[in-house]
Amino acid sequence: MEIVDWTKPKYHKIDGMGDGPMKFSLRSKQWGYWRHDLSGQLFEDSVVRVTPGNKVNDDWQMFKAKWYKPGDESPTGPRRAILWSLGRFFLASRLEKVTSVEESADGRLVVFASGTKWKNQTGRWEFEIDPAAAWMVRKAKFYSSARPDQIAFEMKNEGTKQSGSYCIPEKAEINLSGPIGDVTTR
């Protein structure tokens, strides 16, 4: 995953830091490796400096690697972000019961179901499935049982490309912990 766009920060003085530049790190890239016997992640963070005149500079890059034991659920969020943004791997293991299916005016199927987002987070799913794009999930939302009126996950994608024998979207947006627009990976 790579951050392709972000809001440039404005300088603000931090108590006890003097009049120098404001510094923070921004996760700019993330790679994942997932197998049954070992999983890992590599992170690239940009250290950003904002001057009192609001000039934004990338000072340097930092790298961090993490490895996980077999069966560890920790690294599965980024993996799901990649697979789910492709419009795949929602239905088999996440749905408990389909409550209704409707056909939209453009021929897509709108599916409402109960199920889980993570292992212990139950709630309801809403999917829009595109039969004309190899049954790709084009939109998905999850509402947890704990907060049924708040979006706890959202994904949408558009366009269609062939990658070998696979039908994939051209663009996708996803937020694993809320509605698109809060914190979005593209």
Secondary structure, DSSP 8 states (H G I E B T S, - for coil): -B------------TTSTTS-EEEEEEEEEEEEE-SS-EEEEEEEEEEEE-TT--EEEEEEEEEEEEE-TT--TTHHHHHHHHHHTT-SSHHHHEEEEEEEEE-TTS-EEEEEEEESSTT-EEEEEEEEEGGGTTEEEEEEEEESSSTTSEEEEEEEE--EEETTEEE-SEEEEETTS-TTSS-B-
